[in-house]
Amino acid sequence: MVRALASQPVATAIVDGEVVAATPAGVPSFERLQQRMNLVAESKVEQAEIEYPVAYYAFDLLYVDGVKIERAPLWQRKEMLCRVLDFGEVVRLVEPIASAGREIFRALVASGLEGMVAKRRDSPYLPGKRSPSWLKIKAQQTADFVIGGFTPGQGRRASTFGALLLGEYDADGKLQYAGRVGSGFRDAQLEEYRALLEARRRKRSPFAAPVPDTQGETYVRPNLVAEVEFAERTSAGQLRAPVFQRLRPDKAAHEVLQSGAEESSPATTPAADFSGQAVDALLAQLDRGGAALTLVVDGESLPVSNLGKEMWPAYEDAPPVTKRDLLRFLIRLSPQILSQLRDRPLTLTRYPNGIAGKMFYQKQWDQPRPSFVETVSIYSEENEGASEYLLCNNLGTLLWLGQIADLGFHTALARVTPGPDAINQSTEFAASRAAVIDSVLNYPDFLLFDLDPFVPAEGETASVKNTLTREGFAKSAQVAKWLKSTLDSIGLRAFVKTSGSSGLHIFVPIVRNLDYVAARAAQETVAKLVVAAHPRDVSMDRGTRAGKVYIDLNQLGRTRSLASAWSPRAKPGAPVSMPLRWEEVGEADPLAFTIWTAEQRLRRSGDPWAGILEAKQDIRALLG
C-alpha cells in the first residue's frame, strides 16, 4: 500500500479515506484489519499481506499541490480526486450514488455492511465538525456511555462480572441510567475490566434515579466510558440489544451527554464548560464564601481550605491568584486539563504557601487520600520496591490537587492503560524494574522536542525580564517552525504549546510500538537535521547553547515528566502552558496566557490539542 500511495501522480495532497481489510465475500472486517496491526518481523508482515490483503478507499480530497479545497462543494472535490489519483486494486475510489438511497441502504445491510454515509452534493468539508449535510446511517447504532456499576457474573463469569450499568449525563449534569450491557466481551477483557472496576468501587449509586430490576449491583465512580452498539432505544430511553464495543480512554465521562443535551465537537469547541448548569452549581458552592468549605463533586465530598491564600502574588497589572481562583480555573477548564492528564502518573510540584514560599517535588504518595483519587503501583528503583503513584482521572482529583497546592501538572509521556496501539504491552508495573521496562509504561505516546530559548551570549544583556522572555520566545518560535518543516517533510504531524515561560514544546503523537530508547533515537535524528541546517541558531549541547535555542531531548525518558497542556505554571503572573495553532507560532505573546485569560482564549479559539491521541502516527510503518 505504501508503494501504491507513493507512486501517485501528485506532489502533495491530503486525501480522506480508510484502510479496509475485507472478508472473502467483500465485507469490511475490522477483525481482519487487526491482523495487520503492530507487526514488526518482515516475515510476518509478508505473510499478513497474503492472508489479509488491504486496500485504501479514498472518498474526499482536502488539499492538492498547495491549494486548500475544503470549502469547495463535494461534487467538485470528488471530480478533482478522480483526476489526481490513479485507482487500482490497492488504491480505490468510493464512488457516490446519486439516487435510490433507501433501496441502496437495504441492499447494503442485506450484504452484511453496517450502513452508509449520506452527503449533500454541495457540502463543504468541515474538519472536526458535525454537520447535518453529512449523515451516518447505520443498521446498528453506536454511542458512548458512562459506566456507573456492574452486576455479579454467573457461571464461568462468576469471578468477573455479568453486565455493565450504563448512563448519560442530562442537561443538569445528572447521570441518567440508560441500560446494561453484558455481551461483546472477550475473556481477557472480563478480567482486565473487573480490575478497573474494583479500583473504582463506591458505596452509593452515581445515577440520579434508582436502577430498575436490581440484581446485587456494585457501583463505581463514573469515570470510565464505553462505546456500545445497540438496535434502538425503548420509550424509556434504554438500550435494546446492546453489545459492548470498546472502552474509550480518550473520552472524559462528562462529555457523554444525552441526546438533546448541549453537545459540540471537541475539535472546535469554543466553550470550556462540559455542562453549564453543573459547572455553575459547583462554582456556586465554591463562592459561598469563607476560608474553608466542603465541595460535593460527582456525589463525593471534598473539603477545601485556605481559599483566600495567595498562591501567585500580584504581577504587573494582574491581581493575585488565590486558591479559590485556582479552583475556579480548574473547574472551568477541567475537560481540557483532564484530557491531558488521564491515566498518566503524576509528579507533584507542591507550594503550600504559594510560589513565594518553599516548593517540594512528590512522586510517590504514601499518605491518606480521598477514595476517588486513583493510584497505580509502580516499581521504584529509588525505593527498591513498589510505590503508589497518583493518577488524575476525574474532576474531584483535579480539585484535590489544587487543594494540596500542586501548582503545575507534570505527567509522564506514557499511560498506564493499553489500547489499540499497545494491545501486546503488559500492565504489570510493580514487580521489578524489568516489569516496568516490559510494560506499556515504557512506550510513550509522543516524541517530544523541548525548545529552551537562548541564554545571553557573553556581552549580551536584557534590560528587563519581559524583554528577554519575548525575545527568547521569538527565537524559539523560529526554531519551532524549522522543526515543523522537517517533521512535515518526513510525514509527521506535530502539535505545539507554550512551556508557560519563553520556551515551546512540540509533541508528535505516535503509535506505541516504540519504547523510550527507540523513540529517543527517532527524536534525535530529527533534531540533528534541524541543527545541521541551522548551526548558528540551534544547539543540542547544553554546554554550547549560549546565544542559541537549545533542543532539550532529555525530557523524553521513562522517569521524566513535563508540564501538561493547559497546566498552570508556578511562575510570576500565573502563566498557563497554552496549546497553540501553528499559524500562531511567532505571533502569540507568551506573557498573555495566564490563569486569568485562558478561559477567554478557549472560548474564542477552541482547543488545538483536542483529539491529539486520535492523530497518532506509526513511525515504524513510516520508515518501512
C-alpha positions as CSV (number, residue, x, y, z in Angstrom):
1,M,0.0,0.0,0.0
2,V,2.8,2.4,0.8
3,R,4.3,1.8,-2.6
4,A,0.9,2.3,-4.3
5,L,0.4,5.6,-2.5
6,A,3.9,6.8,-3.0
7,S,3.7,6.3,-6.8
8,Q,0.6,8.5,-7.2
9,P,1.0,11.3,-9.8
10,V,0.5,14.2,-7.4
11,A,3.2,16.0,-5.5
12,T,1.3,16.8,-2.3
13,A,-2.3,16.1,-1.4
14,I,-4.4,15.4,1.7
15,V,-6.9,12.6,0.9
16,D,-9.6,11.5,3.3
17,G,-10.1,7.7,3.1
18,E,-10.0,4.5,5.0
19,V,-7.8,1.4,5.1
20,V,-10.0,-1.7,4.7
21,A,-9.5,-5.4,5.1
22,A,-12.4,-7.4,3.6
23,T,-13.7,-10.9,4.0
24,P,-13.7,-13.2,1.0
25,A,-17.3,-12.1,0.5
26,G,-16.1,-8.5,0.2
27,V,-17.4,-7.3,3.5
28,P,-15.1,-4.9,5.5
29,S,-13.8,-6.7,8.6
30,F,-12.1,-4.8,11.5
31,E,-11.1,-8.1,13.0
32,R,-9.1,-8.9,9.8
33,L,-7.6,-5.4,9.8
34,Q,-6.3,-6.0,13.3
35,Q,-4.2,-8.9,12.0
36,R,-2.2,-6.3,10.1
37,M,-1.5,-4.0,13.1
38,N,1.6,-3.8,15.2
39,L,3.6,-6.3,13.1
40,V,7.4,-5.9,13.1
41,A,9.0,-9.0,11.8
42,E,9.3,-8.8,8.0
43,S,8.3,-12.4,7.5
44,K,5.0,-11.8,9.5
45,V,4.3,-8.7,7.5
46,E,4.8,-10.5,4.2
47,Q,2.5,-13.4,5.4
48,A,-0.1,-11.0,6.6
49,E,-0.1,-9.2,3.2
50,I,-1.0,-12.5,1.6
51,E,-3.6,-13.7,4.2
52,Y,-5.2,-10.3,4.9
53,P,-4.8,-8.0,1.9
54,V,-5.9,-4.4,2.4
55,A,-7.0,-1.6,0.2
56,Y,-7.2,2.2,0.7
57,Y,-10.6,3.6,-0.2
58,A,-10.4,7.3,-1.0
59,F,-13.6,9.3,-0.6
60,D,-12.6,13.0,-0.3
61,L,-9.8,15.5,-1.2
62,L,-8.9,18.4,1.1
63,Y,-5.7,19.8,-0.3
64,V,-3.7,19.4,-3.5
65,D,-0.4,20.9,-4.5
66,G,-0.5,24.0,-2.2
67,V,-4.3,24.7,-2.6
68,K,-6.8,24.1,0.2
69,I,-10.2,23.0,-1.3
70,E,-12.2,22.0,1.8
71,R,-14.7,24.8,1.1
72,A,-15.3,23.7,-2.5
73,P,-18.6,21.7,-2.9
74,L,-18.3,17.9,-2.5
75,W,-19.0,17.2,-6.2
76,Q,-16.0,19.4,-7.3
77,R,-13.7,17.7,-4.7
78,K,-14.8,14.3,-6.0
79,E,-14.0,15.3,-9.6
80,M,-10.6,16.6,-8.6
81,L,-9.9,13.4,-6.6
82,C,-10.6,11.3,-9.7
83,R,-8.1,13.5,-11.6
84,V,-5.2,13.5,-9.2
85,L,-5.1,9.8,-8.1
86,D,-4.6,6.6,-10.1
87,F,-7.0,3.9,-8.8
88,G,-6.5,0.2,-8.9
89,E,-6.5,-2.9,-6.7
90,V,-4.8,-1.2,-3.8
91,V,-6.0,2.5,-4.0
92,R,-9.7,2.5,-4.7
93,L,-12.3,5.2,-5.2
94,V,-15.5,5.3,-3.1
95,E,-17.9,6.2,-5.9
96,P,-21.0,8.2,-5.0
97,I,-24.5,7.0,-5.7
98,A,-26.9,9.9,-6.6
99,S,-30.3,8.3,-6.0
100,A,-32.3,5.4,-4.7
101,G,-30.9,5.9,-1.2
102,R,-33.4,3.7,0.6
103,E,-33.0,0.8,-1.8
104,I,-29.2,1.0,-1.6
105,F,-29.3,1.1,2.2
106,R,-31.4,-2.1,2.3
107,A,-29.1,-3.8,-0.1
108,L,-26.0,-2.8,1.8
109,V,-27.5,-4.1,5.1
110,A,-28.6,-7.4,3.4
111,S,-25.0,-7.8,2.2
112,G,-23.7,-7.6,5.8
113,L,-22.4,-4.0,5.7
114,E,-23.0,-1.6,8.6
115,G,-24.8,1.1,6.6
116,M,-23.8,4.2,4.6
117,V,-23.0,7.9,4.8
118,A,-25.3,10.3,3.1
119,K,-23.8,13.6,2.0
120,R,-25.2,16.7,0.2
121,R,-23.5,17.3,-3.2
122,D,-22.8,20.9,-2.4
123,S,-21.5,20.4,1.2
124,P,-18.0,21.7,2.2
125,Y,-15.5,19.6,4.2
126,L,-15.7,20.7,7.8
127,P,-12.8,19.2,9.8
128,G,-13.8,18.2,13.3
129,K,-17.4,19.4,13.0
130,R,-20.7,17.5,12.9
131,S,-22.9,18.7,10.0
132,P,-26.5,18.0,9.1
133,S,-25.2,17.8,5.5
134,W,-23.4,14.5,6.3
135,L,-25.4,11.7,8.0
136,K,-24.1,8.3,9.0
137,I,-26.9,5.9,8.6
138,K,-26.3,2.5,10.3
139,A,-28.3,-0.7,10.7
140,Q,-27.0,-0.7,14.2
141,Q,-26.4,2.4,16.2
142,T,-23.4,3.1,18.4
143,A,-23.0,5.6,21.2
144,D,-20.8,6.3,24.2
145,F,-21.9,5.7,27.8
146,V,-20.6,6.3,31.3
147,I,-20.1,3.1,33.3
148,G,-21.7,3.5,36.7
149,G,-21.5,0.0,38.1
150,F,-21.7,-3.7,37.3
151,T,-23.8,-6.8,38.1
152,P,-22.4,-10.1,39.5
153,G,-21.4,-12.7,37.0
154,Q,-22.8,-16.2,36.8
155,G,-21.2,-19.5,35.8
156,R,-17.8,-19.1,34.1
157,R,-18.1,-15.3,34.6
158,A,-18.7,-15.6,38.4
159,S,-15.2,-14.2,39.1
160,T,-15.6,-11.2,36.8
161,F,-19.0,-9.5,36.1
162,G,-22.3,-10.0,34.4
163,A,-23.1,-6.7,32.8
164,L,-22.0,-3.0,33.0
165,L,-24.5,-0.4,34.1
166,L,-24.6,2.5,31.6
167,G,-25.6,6.1,31.9
168,E,-25.5,9.5,30.2
169,Y,-25.5,13.0,31.7
170,D,-28.5,15.2,31.2
171,A,-28.5,18.9,30.8
172,D,-28.5,19.4,34.6
173,G,-25.3,17.3,34.9
174,K,-27.1,14.3,36.4
175,L,-26.2,10.8,35.4
176,Q,-29.3,9.1,34.0
177,Y,-29.5,5.3,33.7
178,A,-29.5,4.0,30.1
179,G,-29.4,0.2,30.5
180,R,-26.9,-2.5,30.9
181,V,-24.6,-4.4,28.5
182,G,-23.4,-7.9,29.1
183,S,-22.4,-9.2,25.7
184,G,-19.5,-8.4,23.4
185,F,-16.7,-9.0,25.9
186,R,-13.7,-11.3,25.3
187,D,-12.5,-13.4,28.3
188,A,-9.3,-11.3,28.7
189,Q,-11.4,-8.1,28.8
190,L,-13.6,-9.5,31.5
191,E,-10.6,-10.0,33.9
192,E,-9.0,-6.7,32.9
193,Y,-12.2,-4.6,33.3
194,R,-13.1,-6.2,36.6
195,A,-9.8,-5.0,38.0
196,L,-10.5,-1.5,36.6
197,L,-14.0,-1.6,38.2
198,E,-12.7,-2.8,41.6
199,A,-10.3,0.2,41.7
200,R,-13.3,2.5,41.3
201,R,-15.8,0.8,43.7
202,R,-18.1,3.1,45.7
203,K,-21.0,2.6,48.1
204,R,-23.6,4.9,46.6
205,S,-25.2,4.8,43.2
206,P,-23.9,7.5,40.8
207,F,-27.2,7.5,39.0
208,A,-29.8,10.2,39.6
209,A,-32.7,7.7,40.0
210,P,-32.8,4.2,41.3
211,V,-31.6,1.5,38.9
212,P,-34.6,-0.7,37.8
213,D,-34.5,-4.5,38.2
214,T,-31.6,-4.5,40.7
215,Q,-29.5,-7.7,40.8
216,G,-27.0,-7.1,43.5
217,E,-25.2,-4.3,41.6
218,T,-21.8,-2.9,42.6
219,Y,-21.4,0.8,41.9
220,V,-18.3,2.5,40.8
221,R,-17.0,6.1,40.3
222,P,-18.4,7.2,37.0
223,N,-15.2,8.0,35.1
224,L,-14.9,5.2,32.6
225,V,-16.6,5.5,29.1
226,A,-17.7,2.6,27.0
227,E,-18.8,2.5,23.3
228,V,-21.8,0.3,22.9
229,E,-23.7,-0.8,19.8
230,F,-27.5,-1.2,20.0
231,A,-30.5,-1.7,17.8
232,E,-32.7,1.1,19.2
233,R,-33.8,2.8,22.4
234,T,-37.0,2.0,24.2
235,S,-39.6,4.6,25.0
236,A,-37.9,4.9,28.4
237,G,-34.7,5.7,26.7
238,Q,-33.0,2.4,27.5
239,L,-31.0,0.3,25.1
240,R,-32.3,-2.7,23.2
241,A,-29.9,-5.4,22.1
242,P,-26.7,-3.7,23.3
243,V,-23.3,-5.1,22.5
244,F,-20.1,-3.8,24.1
245,Q,-17.6,-2.5,21.5
246,R,-14.6,-0.9,23.5
247,L,-13.6,1.3,26.3
248,R,-12.9,5.0,25.4
249,P,-9.9,6.1,27.4
250,D,-9.7,9.1,25.1
251,K,-13.1,10.5,26.2
252,A,-14.0,12.1,29.5
253,A,-17.1,10.9,31.3
254,H,-18.6,14.4,31.4
255,E,-18.6,14.6,27.6
256,V,-21.2,11.8,27.5
257,L,-24.5,13.7,27.1
258,Q,-28.0,12.6,26.4
259,S,-29.4,13.4,23.0
260,G,-30.8,16.9,23.3
261,A,-28.3,17.9,25.9
262,E,-26.0,20.6,24.6
263,E,-23.1,19.0,22.7
264,S,-20.3,20.2,20.4
265,S,-17.4,18.7,18.6
266,P,-14.2,18.7,20.8
267,A,-12.1,19.8,17.9
268,T,-13.9,23.1,17.6
269,T,-15.4,23.5,21.0
270,P,-15.4,27.3,21.8
271,A,-16.7,26.9,25.4
272,A,-14.9,25.4,28.3
273,D,-17.8,24.0,30.3
274,F,-18.9,20.4,30.0
275,S,-22.4,21.2,31.4
276,G,-23.2,24.8,32.1
277,Q,-25.5,24.1,34.9
278,A,-23.2,21.5,36.6
279,V,-20.3,24.0,36.4
280,D,-22.4,26.8,37.7
281,A,-23.6,24.7,40.6
282,L,-20.0,23.7,41.5
283,L,-18.8,27.3,41.2
284,A,-21.8,28.4,43.4
285,Q,-20.6,26.0,46.1
286,L,-17.0,27.4,45.8
287,D,-18.2,31.0,46.0
288,R,-20.4,30.6,49.1
289,G,-17.7,32.5,51.0
290,G,-15.5,31.6,53.9
291,A,-11.9,30.3,54.0
292,A,-13.0,26.7,54.2
293,L,-15.9,24.6,53.0
294,T,-16.8,21.2,51.6
295,L,-17.4,20.8,47.9
296,V,-19.7,18.0,46.5
297,V,-18.1,16.7,43.3
298,D,-19.8,13.9,41.4
299,G,-21.5,12.9,44.6
300,E,-18.2,12.8,46.6
301,S,-17.2,15.2,49.4
302,L,-14.0,17.2,49.1
303,P,-13.0,19.6,51.9
304,V,-11.1,22.6,50.8
305,S,-9.4,25.2,53.0
306,N,-7.3,28.4,53.0
307,L,-9.3,29.6,50.0
308,G,-8.1,33.1,50.4
309,K,-4.4,32.3,50.5
310,E,-2.4,33.9,47.7
311,M,-0.8,31.2,45.5
312,W,0.5,33.7,43.0
313,P,1.2,37.2,44.1
314,A,0.0,40.2,42.1
315,Y,2.2,40.7,39.0
316,E,2.3,43.8,36.9
317,D,-1.3,44.7,36.1
318,A,-2.7,41.3,37.2
319,P,-4.2,40.7,40.6
320,P,-3.0,38.0,43.0
321,V,-4.4,34.4,42.4
322,T,-5.8,32.8,45.5
323,K,-6.6,29.2,46.0
324,R,-10.2,29.9,45.3
325,D,-9.2,31.5,42.0
326,L,-7.1,28.4,41.2
327,L,-10.0,26.0,41.9
328,R,-12.3,28.1,39.8
329,F,-9.9,27.9,36.9
330,L,-9.6,24.1,37.3
331,I,-13.4,23.7,37.3
332,R,-13.9,25.8,34.1
333,L,-11.1,24.2,32.1
334,S,-11.5,20.7,33.6
335,P,-12.4,19.0,30.3
336,Q,-9.2,20.2,28.6
337,I,-6.9,19.6,31.6
338,L,-8.3,16.1,32.3
339,S,-7.9,15.1,28.7
340,Q,-4.1,15.6,29.0
341,L,-3.7,14.1,32.5
342,R,-5.8,10.9,32.2
343,D,-4.0,7.7,33.0
344,R,-0.6,9.3,33.3
345,P,1.5,9.0,36.5
346,L,1.9,12.4,38.1
347,T,4.9,14.3,39.6
348,L,3.6,16.9,42.0
349,T,5.2,20.3,42.4
350,R,3.7,21.5,45.7
351,Y,3.8,25.1,47.0
352,P,2.0,25.0,50.4
353,N,2.5,28.8,50.8
354,G,2.3,29.8,47.2
355,I,5.1,30.4,44.7
356,A,6.8,32.8,47.0
357,G,7.3,30.0,49.6
358,K,9.2,26.7,49.5
359,M,8.4,24.1,47.0
360,F,8.9,20.3,47.1
361,Y,8.5,17.6,44.4
362,Q,6.5,14.5,45.2
363,K,6.3,11.4,43.0
364,Q,5.2,8.6,45.3
365,W,2.1,9.0,47.5
366,D,2.0,7.1,50.8
367,Q,-0.4,9.3,52.7
368,P,-4.2,9.1,53.2
369,R,-6.2,10.3,50.2
370,P,-9.8,10.7,49.2
371,S,-11.4,7.5,48.0
372,F,-12.0,8.9,44.5
373,V,-8.3,9.6,43.9
374,E,-6.8,6.7,41.9
375,T,-3.3,5.4,42.1
376,V,-1.1,2.9,40.3
377,S,1.6,0.7,41.9
378,I,4.9,1.1,40.0
379,Y,8.3,-0.3,40.9
380,S,10.6,2.4,42.2
381,E,14.4,2.0,41.8
382,E,14.8,4.6,44.4
383,N,12.8,2.7,47.0
384,E,13.7,-0.8,45.6
385,G,10.1,-1.8,45.6
386,A,6.6,-0.8,44.5
387,S,5.3,2.7,45.3
388,E,1.9,4.3,44.7
389,Y,1.8,7.0,42.1
390,L,-1.2,9.3,41.6
391,L,-3.4,9.4,38.6
392,C,-5.8,12.3,37.8
393,N,-8.8,10.7,36.1
394,N,-11.7,12.8,37.4
395,L,-12.7,16.3,38.4
396,G,-12.6,15.5,42.1
397,T,-8.9,14.5,41.9
398,L,-8.1,17.7,39.9
399,L,-9.6,19.9,42.5
400,W,-7.9,17.9,45.3
401,L,-4.6,18.6,43.6
402,G,-5.4,22.3,43.7
403,Q,-6.3,22.0,47.4
404,I,-2.9,20.4,48.3
405,A,-1.2,23.3,46.3
406,D,0.1,21.3,43.3
407,L,0.6,24.3,41.1
408,G,1.8,22.5,38.0
409,F,0.6,19.2,36.5
410,H,3.6,17.2,35.4
411,T,2.9,13.9,33.7
412,A,4.7,11.0,32.1
413,L,4.6,10.7,28.4
414,A,3.3,7.2,28.7
415,R,-0.1,6.0,30.0
416,V,-0.9,3.0,32.3
417,T,-3.7,1.8,30.0
418,P,-3.2,-0.2,26.9
419,G,-5.3,0.4,23.7
420,P,-5.5,-0.5,20.1
421,D,-1.9,0.8,19.6
422,A,-0.5,-1.1,22.5
423,I,-2.5,-4.3,22.8
424,N,0.5,-6.5,23.4
425,Q,2.1,-4.5,26.2
426,S,1.9,-5.6,29.8
427,T,0.1,-3.6,32.5
428,E,2.3,-5.1,35.3
429,F,4.4,-2.3,36.7
430,A,5.0,-3.3,40.4
431,A,7.2,-6.4,40.4
432,S,10.5,-5.1,39.2
433,R,12.4,-2.7,37.0
434,A,12.3,-5.3,34.3
435,A,8.5,-5.5,34.6
436,V,8.2,-1.7,34.1
437,I,10.5,-1.9,31.0
438,D,8.3,-4.7,29.6
439,S,5.1,-2.8,30.3
440,V,3.1,-0.2,28.4
441,L,4.7,2.5,30.7
442,N,7.9,2.0,28.6
443,Y,6.1,3.0,25.4
444,P,5.5,6.8,25.1
445,D,2.6,8.4,23.3
446,F,4.7,11.1,21.9
447,L,8.1,12.3,20.6
448,L,8.9,15.5,22.5
449,F,11.0,18.4,21.5
450,D,11.5,20.9,24.4
451,L,12.8,24.2,23.0
452,D,14.6,26.3,25.6
453,P,15.3,29.9,24.4
454,F,18.8,31.2,24.3
455,V,20.6,32.4,27.3
456,P,22.5,35.7,26.6
457,A,25.9,35.1,25.0
458,E,28.9,36.8,26.5
459,G,28.4,40.5,26.5
460,E,24.7,40.4,25.8
461,T,22.2,41.7,28.4
462,A,18.5,42.1,28.7
463,S,17.2,45.4,30.2
464,V,14.1,43.8,31.7
465,K,13.0,40.3,32.2
466,N,10.0,40.6,29.9
467,T,12.1,41.8,27.0
468,L,14.3,38.7,27.4
469,T,11.2,36.5,27.6
470,R,9.6,37.8,24.5
471,E,12.9,37.9,22.6
472,G,13.6,34.3,23.7
473,F,10.1,33.2,22.7
474,A,10.6,34.7,19.2
475,K,13.8,32.7,18.7
476,S,12.0,29.6,20.0
477,A,9.2,30.2,17.6
478,Q,11.5,30.4,14.6
479,V,13.2,27.1,15.6
480,A,9.8,25.5,16.1
481,K,8.8,26.4,12.5
482,W,12.1,24.9,11.2
483,L,11.3,21.8,13.3
484,K,7.8,21.6,11.9
485,S,9.1,21.9,8.4
486,T,11.4,19.0,9.0
487,L,8.7,16.8,10.5
488,D,6.3,17.7,7.6
489,S,8.9,16.6,5.1
490,I,9.0,13.1,6.6
491,G,5.2,12.9,7.0
492,L,4.9,13.5,10.8
493,R,2.2,15.8,12.2
494,A,3.2,17.9,15.2
495,F,1.3,19.8,17.9
496,V,2.8,22.8,19.7
497,K,2.3,24.6,23.1
498,T,4.0,27.2,25.1
499,S,6.0,26.0,28.1
500,G,4.5,28.6,30.3
501,S,7.6,30.6,30.0
502,S,9.6,31.6,26.9
503,G,10.0,28.1,25.5
504,L,7.9,25.9,23.3
505,H,7.1,22.2,23.5
506,I,6.5,20.3,20.3
507,F,4.6,16.9,20.6
508,V,4.4,14.3,17.9
509,P,1.7,11.7,18.7
510,I,3.0,8.2,17.8
511,V,1.7,4.7,17.9
512,R,3.0,2.9,21.0
513,N,5.2,0.4,19.2
514,L,8.5,2.2,20.1
515,D,10.0,2.0,23.5
516,Y,11.7,5.1,25.0
517,V,15.1,4.1,23.6
518,A,13.8,3.8,20.1
519,A,11.6,6.9,20.4
520,R,14.6,8.8,21.6
521,A,16.6,7.7,18.6
522,A,13.9,8.9,16.2
523,Q,13.7,12.2,18.1
524,E,17.4,12.7,18.0
525,T,17.6,12.0,14.3
526,V,15.0,14.8,13.6
527,A,16.8,17.2,15.9
528,K,20.1,16.6,14.3
529,L,18.6,17.6,10.9
530,V,17.5,20.9,12.3
531,V,20.8,21.6,14.0
532,A,22.7,20.7,10.8
533,A,20.6,23.2,8.8
534,H,20.8,26.0,11.3
535,P,24.0,25.5,13.4
536,R,24.3,29.2,14.4
537,D,20.8,29.3,15.9
538,V,20.2,25.8,17.3
539,S,22.1,23.5,19.7
540,M,21.6,20.1,21.2
541,D,24.5,20.6,23.6
542,R,23.7,22.4,26.8
543,G,27.3,23.5,27.2
544,T,27.4,25.4,23.9
545,R,23.9,26.8,23.9
546,A,24.8,30.5,24.6
547,G,23.0,32.7,22.1
548,K,21.1,29.7,20.6
549,V,17.9,27.8,21.2
550,Y,18.5,24.6,22.9
551,I,16.6,21.4,21.8
552,D,16.4,19.5,25.1
553,L,15.9,15.8,24.3
554,N,16.3,14.7,27.8
555,Q,12.6,15.1,28.7
556,L,11.8,12.0,26.6
557,G,12.5,9.4,29.2
558,R,10.7,6.8,31.3
559,T,11.4,8.6,34.6
560,R,10.9,12.1,33.3
561,S,7.8,14.3,33.4
562,L,6.7,17.5,31.7
563,A,4.1,20.2,32.4
564,S,0.9,19.2,30.5
565,A,-1.0,21.3,28.1
566,W,-3.4,23.7,29.9
567,S,-1.4,23.3,33.2
568,P,-0.8,26.4,35.3
569,R,2.9,27.1,36.0
570,A,4.5,28.2,39.2
571,K,6.0,31.4,37.8
572,P,5.2,35.1,38.2
573,G,1.9,36.1,36.6
574,A,0.3,32.6,36.9
575,P,1.1,31.6,33.3
576,V,-0.5,28.6,31.6
577,S,1.1,26.1,29.2
578,M,-1.1,27.0,26.3
579,P,-1.8,24.9,23.2
580,L,-1.3,26.9,20.0
581,R,-2.2,26.6,16.4
582,W,0.8,26.6,14.1
583,E,-0.2,29.8,12.5
584,E,0.0,31.5,15.9
585,V,3.6,30.5,16.4
586,G,5.7,33.6,16.1
587,E,2.7,35.9,16.6
588,A,1.5,34.9,20.1
589,D,2.7,36.7,23.2
590,P,3.9,34.2,25.8
591,L,3.0,36.5,28.6
592,A,-0.6,36.7,27.5
593,F,-1.6,33.2,28.5
594,T,-2.5,33.1,32.2
595,I,-5.0,31.7,34.6
596,W,-7.0,34.9,34.2
597,T,-7.0,34.7,30.3
598,A,-7.1,31.0,29.5
599,E,-10.8,30.5,29.6
600,Q,-11.5,33.5,27.4
601,R,-8.9,32.2,24.8
602,L,-10.6,28.8,24.9
603,R,-14.0,30.2,24.2
604,R,-12.6,32.3,21.4
605,S,-10.2,29.8,19.7
606,G,-11.1,26.3,20.9
607,D,-8.6,23.7,21.9
608,P,-6.0,23.0,19.2
609,W,-5.0,19.8,21.1
610,A,-8.4,18.2,21.2
611,G,-8.1,14.7,19.8
612,I,-4.3,14.7,19.9
613,L,-4.4,10.9,20.7
614,E,-6.5,10.3,17.7
615,A,-3.8,11.7,15.5
616,K,-1.2,9.0,16.2
617,Q,1.3,8.1,13.5
618,D,3.1,4.8,13.1
619,I,6.8,5.7,12.8
620,R,7.7,2.0,12.2
621,A,5.4,1.9,9.2
622,L,6.6,5.3,8.0
623,L,10.2,4.1,8.0
624,G,9.3,0.8,6.3
